[in-house]
Each structure stands twice: as structure tokens, then as C-alpha cells.
Amino acid sequence: MDIRARIAGALITAVTLVVAGLAMAPPAASAQLTEVTGFGTNPTNLRMHLYVPDGVGSRPPLLVAVHYCTGSGPAFYSGTEFASLADRYKFIVIYPSATRSGSCFDVSSPQALRHDGGSDPVGIVSMVRYVQQRYSTDPDRTFVTGASSGAMMTNVLLGDYPDVFKAGAAFAGVPFACFATTDGSMWNSACANGQVAKTPQQWGDLVRGAYPGYTGARPRMQVWHGTEDSTLRYPNFQEQIKQWTNVHGLSQTPSSTDQPQSGWTRTRYGGTGTMAPVEAISLQGVGHNLPMSGMAARVIAFFGLDQGGGTPTTPPQTPTPPPGGACSVTYTTNTWNTGFTAAVTVKNTGTTQLSSWALTFTLPAGQTVTSVWNATISPASGQVTARNVSYNGTVAPGASASFGFQATHTGNTAKPAAFTLNGATCS
């Protein structure tokens, strides 16, 4: 059978993914989907469509939304909720389109599986850099999501470009490099059938090998998969979990397990909050055409995009310190042999609203911060200060702000002894 026909036939059910449900209707706004040409290096002639909501602030977040085989960027725009959520939360969305026969993305070739190696990932990152420069988007809030072929590309982009993407969400995909081929084919039957199993270390090494020498933070990952997927079979769900927990240096044991709704089992790794380093949602009895209604909003929450789009245009205000003792801190950790993640919640127990916050504490000897989410931390060791980012600086009396970080240690996994918020001691 012609390979293009086989790819299109095998993944054709993904068309119903958007028709059946990632969303209901196109956004009701004056903003329009616009095609962009001449956006930069584009070795495979991808097309680019861009959605910029009305009223985005300065330094808005950026989301790349990648379609399924047989689809297109405009189809993913009109058939998913991401644009309407962008209207609500003021982030920009890029919709790439594959132009080869079958409209699948290249997640197989050696070029696609290497940082700046060529093929589709290079074209998509050119789109990102074009928008970052043209619209001054926040480079610390650049994300990618996709379904089926787009989910596979989400895995690939996180592996190839950990310096570009801060998190990803993959609907019915496979691990990074699972679809690898060397014969020019874009189809890997063993991977599609769930027959490629590796150790967490082997999967993690494939990701690390895509960008040799990279030592920075790794993107967070959210994985969705139906147990009855007959196109990209369900074992790929666990293989993705193995891969991304290893990339983050996390245990295979979940930090939490729950059922957010009937038939869903959600596990989180390295944290228990909405923005854990790795989150996986298994959908009982569901096939490749995932019933996606409402799921896009959970993706947006995982990315933190539901907390606001851009930096306010009003002048920055001086932090308002609460009186001594008018704050409390909850600090929980998940440790392993050489590292740990910490989840921190700061509660304003005073009577004055905070317009910004800075939490200072001393990390025990041997602990060094390697990545942070929902805050900035400097320096990386010793006495450090965590400061709010653009979207979570305001904390009303009785309300809380949360952030997390990953760190290495040399054997001492103790917690900080004390915290001060804007100069005031917390309980």
C-alpha cells in the first residue's frame, strides 16, 4: 500500500477528534485567523496561520496548536477551543499546517529528531521566533499542544527545543523518537501498535541526545490517551510517562492519583498541583477519536494560561509588605537520589492586598535550583528570592499564590528553616 495512503488511512479517525469534540464553535470575536508567509527558515514548506486575540497585553504568552493527519491549521482552529480560550485569556496561537500528501508531520526522520536538524520542527520553531519578535511574546510562556500526528510532534518539539517550549500537552501521541525510521518512511508500525517498549533511562536518553550539551530546564509534559486507541495504541501512554518522568529525574510512582471525572484517571509526578512537572490522563474505553470537549481548558490550566495573558500596561507598583506574621507558607517536596521538586504555596493572612510579592528563604547546603514555574528564583542556591511573574502578583487577603521548582542536592534534602514575604516573617 502507498505509504501516504497508509498514514492517512491509519489516522483518519483523528478527523473526528476535533469534529466530535475538542471544542464546539469558532470564537466570537473581531480577531481573525490570518495566514503568514515569509516567517523564516522552512525546509518542508509548512504553512502558518496565526490568531491574535483582541486586547492582548504586552509580552503575551504563545501557544502552538498542531493538527492531526489529514487536517490543517485552519481546521484545528475552527474545530478546537484554543482560539476561544485565547480570547478569554489573551494569548496568541500559531496553527502550523503540513503540506505533504496525507498532511502528517514528520516525526520520524533523523533530521526531525535533532535540534536544528531540519524538516518540520525547524519550520515550526521559525514560526515561533517570528511571533516572538513581531509581538514581543513572553519567551518563558511558550507552549505546544497537538492531537495524533500533532501529539507526536508535541513530543518531538519538547525533545528538540527544550530552550523554546516550557510545556506541552499531547493527545493520543507516542514518545519522542518512537516513530523513528531510517528508510525514508514516515510510518513505524511497531510504535503505532504499542510494541516499542524501553526503560525510562533509554527513553530519557533519546530526548537528551536530541540536543547534546543542553543543560537547562526541561519542559513540563501533559499526556492524554484512550485505553481503546487502535491507531496509536494505549501502551504508548505509559511509554510517554516513562520518558518524561525520566527526563525530569522523577520517580515512576505518582505523587497523586485521582479521577477528575468519570472514566478518567489522572496521575501527577513530581508535584500534586495543576502544574506538576508531568501529568497523565488515561481515558477508559475511549478510542483514537478522543471525546475532547472541555479538555482544552485543562490544557490551558496545566500551562498556567488561565491566570492571565500579558503584562498589565499600568505602571509597576512597589510591593506592599504585610505586617509581620501576616503570611504563611506551605512547602512540600518530592525527592529522589540526586534531586527533588518543591511545591510552595504562600498565603496572604493579612488585611492588605499584595500587588506583587517576593519570598526569601535559604536553601540548605548542596541544594541548587535548576528550573522554576510560576515564579522566578535568584540566585540558584544559598539565600534565594522567589518573585511573582506577570500573572500571579496580585494576592488578596486570605488568598494564596503557588509556584514550584526543581533542584539538585548532594544528600541534604532538608527544607528551608524560615521564609520572609516582602521583608516580613511568615509562619
C-alpha positions as CSV (number, residue, x, y, z in Angstrom):
1,M,0.0,0.0,0.0
2,D,1.3,3.5,-0.8
3,I,2.8,5.0,2.4
4,R,0.8,8.2,2.1
5,A,-2.5,6.3,1.9
6,R,-1.5,4.1,4.8
7,I,-0.7,7.1,7.0
8,A,-3.9,8.9,6.0
9,G,-6.0,5.8,6.5
10,A,-4.5,4.8,9.8
11,L,-5.0,8.2,11.3
12,I,-8.2,9.3,9.6
13,T,-10.2,8.8,12.8
14,A,-8.3,11.8,14.2
15,V,-10.6,14.0,12.0
16,T,-13.4,13.1,14.3
17,L,-11.3,14.2,17.2
18,V,-12.0,17.8,16.5
19,V,-15.4,17.4,15.0
20,A,-16.6,15.3,18.0
21,G,-15.2,17.5,20.5
22,L,-12.1,19.4,21.4
23,A,-14.5,22.3,21.1
24,M,-17.7,23.4,19.9
25,A,-17.6,26.6,17.8
26,P,-15.2,29.1,16.4
27,P,-14.5,32.1,18.7
28,A,-17.0,35.0,18.5
29,A,-14.6,38.0,18.2
30,S,-13.4,40.5,15.6
31,A,-10.0,39.0,15.6
32,Q,-9.4,36.7,12.6
33,L,-7.2,33.8,11.6
34,T,-4.5,35.1,9.3
35,E,-2.0,33.3,7.1
36,V,1.6,34.4,7.5
37,T,4.3,33.9,4.8
38,G,8.0,34.5,4.8
39,F,8.3,33.8,8.5
40,G,11.8,32.3,8.3
41,T,13.6,29.0,7.6
42,N,11.0,26.5,6.4
43,P,12.6,23.4,4.8
44,T,9.4,21.5,4.3
45,N,7.2,24.4,3.1
46,L,4.8,24.3,6.1
47,R,2.0,26.9,6.1
48,M,1.5,29.2,9.1
49,H,-1.8,30.6,10.3
50,L,-1.9,33.0,13.3
51,Y,-4.6,34.0,15.7
52,V,-4.0,37.2,17.8
53,P,-7.0,38.0,20.1
54,D,-8.2,41.5,20.5
55,G,-6.8,43.2,23.5
56,V,-3.6,41.2,24.2
57,G,-1.3,42.8,26.7
58,S,2.4,43.3,26.4
59,R,4.5,40.2,26.5
60,P,1.6,37.8,25.8
61,P,2.0,34.1,26.1
62,L,2.2,32.0,22.9
63,L,0.7,28.6,22.1
64,V,1.4,26.4,19.1
65,A,-1.5,24.1,18.3
66,V,-0.6,21.2,15.9
67,H,-3.2,19.3,13.8
68,Y,-3.8,15.6,13.2
69,C,-3.0,13.7,9.9
70,T,-5.4,14.8,7.1
71,G,-6.0,18.0,8.9
72,S,-4.8,21.6,8.6
73,G,-4.1,24.6,10.8
74,P,-7.4,26.3,9.8
75,A,-9.3,23.0,10.6
76,F,-7.7,22.8,14.0
77,Y,-8.5,26.5,14.6
78,S,-12.2,26.0,13.8
79,G,-12.6,22.6,15.4
80,T,-10.9,23.3,18.8
81,E,-11.4,25.6,21.7
82,F,-8.0,27.0,21.8
83,A,-8.9,30.2,19.9
84,S,-11.9,31.0,22.1
85,L,-9.7,30.3,25.2
86,A,-7.2,32.7,23.7
87,D,-9.9,35.3,23.5
88,R,-10.6,34.8,27.2
89,Y,-7.1,34.6,28.5
90,K,-5.3,36.8,25.9
91,F,-2.6,34.5,24.5
92,I,-1.6,34.2,20.8
93,V,-2.0,30.9,18.9
94,I,0.1,29.6,15.9
95,Y,-1.6,26.9,13.8
96,P,1.0,25.2,11.5
97,S,-0.1,23.1,8.5
98,A,1.7,20.2,7.0
99,T,1.6,20.3,3.2
100,R,2.9,16.9,2.2
101,S,0.4,14.2,1.0
102,G,-1.6,12.9,3.9
103,S,-0.9,16.1,5.9
104,C,1.1,14.3,8.6
105,F,4.0,15.9,10.3
106,D,7.5,14.5,10.1
107,V,8.2,12.9,13.5
108,S,10.3,10.0,12.0
109,S,13.3,11.2,10.1
110,P,16.8,11.7,11.6
111,Q,16.5,15.4,10.7
112,A,13.3,15.8,12.6
113,L,14.7,14.2,15.8
114,R,17.6,16.5,16.2
115,H,17.9,20.1,17.4
116,D,18.1,22.4,14.3
117,G,18.4,19.2,12.2
118,G,15.9,20.2,9.6
119,S,12.4,19.2,8.5
120,D,9.1,20.2,10.1
121,P,10.4,21.1,13.6
122,V,12.7,23.8,12.2
123,G,9.8,25.4,10.3
124,I,7.5,25.4,13.4
125,V,10.3,27.0,15.5
126,S,10.7,29.6,12.8
127,M,7.1,30.5,13.2
128,V,7.6,30.8,17.0
129,R,10.6,33.0,16.6
130,Y,8.8,35.2,14.1
131,V,5.9,35.8,16.5
132,Q,8.2,36.3,19.5
133,Q,10.0,39.1,17.6
134,R,6.9,40.6,15.9
135,Y,4.6,40.6,19.0
136,S,7.2,40.6,21.8
137,T,5.7,37.5,23.4
138,D,6.9,36.2,26.7
139,P,9.6,33.5,26.0
140,D,9.0,32.0,29.3
141,R,5.4,31.3,28.4
142,T,5.7,29.5,25.1
143,F,3.8,26.2,24.8
144,V,2.7,23.5,22.3
145,T,-0.2,21.1,22.1
146,G,-1.4,18.7,19.4
147,A,-3.5,15.7,18.6
148,S,-2.4,12.4,17.0
149,S,0.3,13.4,14.5
150,G,0.3,16.8,16.3
151,A,0.7,15.0,19.6
152,M,3.7,13.2,18.2
153,M,5.1,16.5,17.0
154,T,4.5,17.9,20.5
155,N,6.8,15.2,21.9
156,V,9.3,15.9,19.2
157,L,9.3,19.7,19.8
158,L,9.8,19.3,23.5
159,G,12.8,17.0,22.8
160,D,14.4,19.1,20.1
161,Y,13.7,22.5,21.6
162,P,13.7,22.5,25.4
163,D,15.1,26.0,25.2
164,V,12.0,27.2,23.3
165,F,9.0,25.4,24.8
166,K,8.2,25.5,28.5
167,A,5.5,22.8,28.5
168,G,3.5,20.6,26.1
169,A,0.2,18.6,26.0
170,A,-0.1,15.6,23.8
171,F,-3.5,14.0,22.9
172,A,-3.1,10.4,21.6
173,G,0.6,10.5,20.7
174,V,3.8,8.5,21.1
175,P,7.1,9.2,22.9
176,F,9.9,11.2,21.3
177,A,11.7,9.1,18.7
178,C,9.3,6.2,19.0
179,F,8.3,6.7,15.3
180,A,12.0,7.0,14.2
181,T,12.8,5.5,10.8
182,T,15.9,5.5,8.6
183,D,14.4,4.3,5.3
184,G,12.6,7.4,4.3
185,S,9.2,6.0,5.6
186,M,7.1,8.1,7.9
187,W,5.3,5.2,9.4
188,N,6.5,2.9,12.2
189,S,4.1,0.1,12.7
190,A,5.8,-1.3,15.8
191,C,5.5,2.0,17.6
192,A,1.9,2.6,16.4
193,N,0.9,-0.8,17.7
194,G,2.4,-0.2,21.1
195,Q,5.2,-2.7,20.6
196,V,8.1,-0.4,21.3
197,A,9.0,-0.6,25.0
198,K,12.1,0.9,26.6
199,T,13.4,1.6,30.0
200,P,12.8,5.1,31.4
201,Q,16.5,5.7,31.1
202,Q,16.6,4.7,27.4
203,W,13.6,6.9,26.6
204,G,15.2,9.8,28.5
205,D,18.5,9.3,26.7
206,L,16.7,9.7,23.4
207,V,15.4,13.1,24.5
208,R,18.7,14.2,25.9
209,G,20.5,13.0,22.8
210,A,18.4,15.3,20.6
211,Y,20.2,18.4,21.9
212,P,23.7,17.3,23.1
213,G,25.2,19.7,25.6
214,Y,21.9,21.3,26.7
215,T,21.8,21.6,30.5
216,G,18.9,24.0,31.0
217,A,15.4,23.3,32.3
218,R,13.2,20.7,30.6
219,P,9.6,21.4,29.6
220,R,6.7,20.0,31.6
221,M,4.5,17.5,29.9
222,Q,0.8,16.5,30.0
223,V,-0.2,13.3,28.2
224,W,-3.8,12.1,27.3
225,H,-4.7,8.7,25.9
226,G,-7.7,6.5,25.4
227,T,-7.4,2.8,26.5
228,E,-9.1,1.6,23.3
229,D,-7.0,3.6,20.9
230,S,-6.5,1.2,17.9
231,T,-4.4,3.7,15.8
232,L,-1.7,4.7,18.2
233,R,-2.2,2.0,20.8
234,Y,-2.5,2.5,24.6
235,P,0.9,1.2,25.6
236,N,2.3,4.4,24.1
237,F,0.7,6.3,27.1
238,Q,2.9,4.6,29.7
239,E,6.0,4.8,27.5
240,Q,5.5,8.6,27.3
241,I,5.2,8.7,31.1
242,K,8.4,6.7,31.4
243,Q,10.2,9.1,29.1
244,W,9.2,12.4,30.6
245,T,9.5,11.4,34.2
246,N,13.0,10.2,33.5
247,V,13.8,13.5,31.7
248,H,12.7,15.3,34.8
249,G,14.5,12.9,37.1
250,L,11.3,11.8,38.7
251,S,10.1,8.5,40.2
252,Q,7.6,6.3,38.3
253,T,5.5,6.4,41.4
254,P,2.8,9.1,41.1
255,S,2.7,12.0,43.6
256,S,-1.1,11.9,43.4
257,T,-3.8,9.9,41.6
258,D,-7.4,11.0,41.2
259,Q,-10.4,10.8,38.9
260,P,-11.4,14.3,37.8
261,Q,-14.5,12.9,36.1
262,S,-16.0,9.5,35.4
263,G,-13.7,7.3,33.3
264,W,-10.7,9.5,33.7
265,T,-7.7,8.5,35.8
266,R,-5.2,11.3,36.4
267,T,-1.7,10.8,37.8
268,R,0.8,13.5,38.6
269,Y,4.5,13.1,39.0
270,G,6.9,15.4,40.9
271,G,4.1,17.5,42.3
272,T,0.4,17.4,43.2
273,G,-0.8,20.7,41.8
274,T,-2.3,21.8,38.5
275,M,1.2,22.5,37.1
276,A,3.1,19.4,38.1
277,P,6.2,18.5,36.0
278,V,4.4,15.5,34.4
279,E,0.7,14.9,34.3
280,A,-1.0,11.9,32.6
281,I,-4.8,11.4,32.0
282,S,-6.0,7.9,31.0
283,L,-9.5,7.7,29.4
284,Q,-11.2,4.4,30.0
285,G,-13.0,2.9,27.0
286,V,-12.0,5.7,24.6
287,G,-10.5,5.2,21.2
288,H,-8.3,7.4,19.0
289,N,-11.1,9.9,18.4
290,L,-10.9,11.3,21.9
291,P,-14.1,13.0,23.2
292,M,-12.2,16.3,23.7
293,S,-15.0,18.6,24.9
294,G,-13.7,20.6,27.9
295,M,-10.2,19.1,27.7
296,A,-8.6,22.1,26.1
297,A,-9.4,24.2,29.2
298,R,-7.5,21.6,31.3
299,V,-4.5,22.0,28.9
300,I,-4.7,25.8,29.4
301,A,-4.7,25.3,33.2
302,F,-1.7,23.0,33.0
303,F,0.1,25.7,31.1
304,G,-1.0,28.3,33.6
305,L,-2.6,30.3,30.8
306,D,-5.9,30.6,32.7
307,Q,-4.1,33.1,35.0
308,G,-3.9,35.9,32.5
309,G,-2.3,36.7,29.2
310,G,0.1,39.6,29.2
311,T,1.8,42.1,31.5
312,P,-0.6,44.8,32.6
313,T,0.0,48.1,30.9
314,T,-0.3,50.1,34.2
315,P,2.9,51.2,35.8
316,P,4.5,48.7,38.2
317,Q,3.8,49.2,41.8
318,T,6.0,49.0,44.8
319,P,5.5,45.7,46.7
320,T,3.1,46.2,49.7
321,P,4.6,44.3,52.7
322,P,2.1,42.8,55.0
323,P,2.6,43.3,58.7
324,G,4.9,40.8,60.5
325,G,3.4,37.3,60.6
326,A,0.7,38.1,58.1
327,C,1.7,35.3,55.8
328,S,2.0,31.6,55.9
329,V,4.0,29.2,53.7
330,T,3.3,25.5,52.8
331,Y,6.4,23.8,51.4
332,T,6.3,20.2,50.2
333,T,8.9,18.2,48.4
334,N,9.3,15.0,46.3
335,T,12.8,13.8,46.5
336,W,15.0,11.2,44.7
337,N,18.6,10.2,44.8
338,T,20.1,13.4,43.3
339,G,17.2,15.9,43.1
340,F,13.8,17.0,44.2
341,T,10.9,19.1,43.3
342,A,9.3,21.6,45.7
343,A,5.7,22.9,45.7
344,V,5.3,26.2,47.5
345,T,2.1,28.0,48.5
346,V,2.2,31.5,50.0
347,K,-1.0,32.7,51.8
348,N,-1.7,36.3,52.5
349,T,-3.0,36.2,56.0
350,G,-3.1,39.9,56.4
351,T,-5.7,42.5,55.6
352,T,-3.9,44.3,52.7
353,Q,-3.9,43.1,49.1
354,L,-0.4,42.4,47.7
355,S,0.3,43.9,44.3
356,S,3.5,41.9,44.0
357,W,5.5,39.5,46.2
358,A,9.0,38.4,46.9
359,L,9.5,35.3,49.1
360,T,13.0,35.0,50.5
361,F,14.4,31.8,52.1
362,T,17.7,29.9,52.4
363,L,18.2,26.6,50.7
364,P,20.2,24.1,52.7
365,A,23.8,23.4,51.7
366,G,24.2,21.4,48.5
367,Q,20.8,22.3,47.0
368,T,20.7,24.2,43.6
369,V,17.6,25.3,41.7
370,T,17.6,24.1,38.1
371,S,14.1,25.1,36.9
372,V,11.1,27.1,38.1
373,W,7.5,27.5,37.2
374,N,5.0,30.3,38.2
375,A,7.9,32.4,39.6
376,T,11.5,33.5,39.1
377,I,14.2,32.5,41.6
378,S,17.6,34.1,42.0
379,P,20.3,33.2,42.8
380,A,20.1,29.4,42.3
381,S,21.5,28.5,45.8
382,G,22.1,29.8,49.3
383,Q,19.7,32.6,50.2
384,V,17.3,32.9,47.3
385,T,14.3,35.1,46.5
386,A,11.3,33.8,44.5
387,R,9.4,36.6,42.8
388,N,6.0,36.6,41.1
389,V,5.6,36.5,37.4
390,S,3.3,38.8,35.4
391,Y,0.1,36.8,36.0
392,N,0.2,36.0,39.7
393,G,1.5,39.0,41.6
394,T,-1.9,40.1,43.0
395,V,-2.8,38.2,46.2
396,A,-5.9,39.3,48.0
397,P,-6.3,38.9,51.8
398,G,-7.0,35.3,52.5
399,A,-5.8,34.2,49.0
400,S,-2.7,32.3,48.0
401,A,-0.1,32.2,45.3
402,S,1.7,29.0,44.3
403,F,4.9,28.2,42.5
404,G,7.3,25.3,42.2
405,F,10.9,24.4,41.3
406,Q,13.2,21.6,40.6
407,A,16.6,21.3,42.3
408,T,19.6,19.1,42.7
409,H,21.1,18.1,46.0
410,T,24.2,16.4,47.3
411,G,22.4,14.4,50.0
412,N,20.8,17.1,52.1
413,T,17.1,17.2,51.4
414,A,16.1,19.4,54.3
415,K,13.6,22.2,53.9
416,P,14.3,25.9,54.5
417,A,14.0,26.9,58.1
418,A,12.3,30.2,57.6
419,F,10.6,32.4,55.0
420,T,10.0,36.1,54.7
421,L,7.5,37.7,52.3
422,N,8.3,41.2,51.2
423,G,10.5,41.5,54.2
424,A,8.0,40.2,56.8
425,T,8.5,36.9,58.6
426,C,5.9,34.2,57.7
427,S,4.6,31.5,59.9
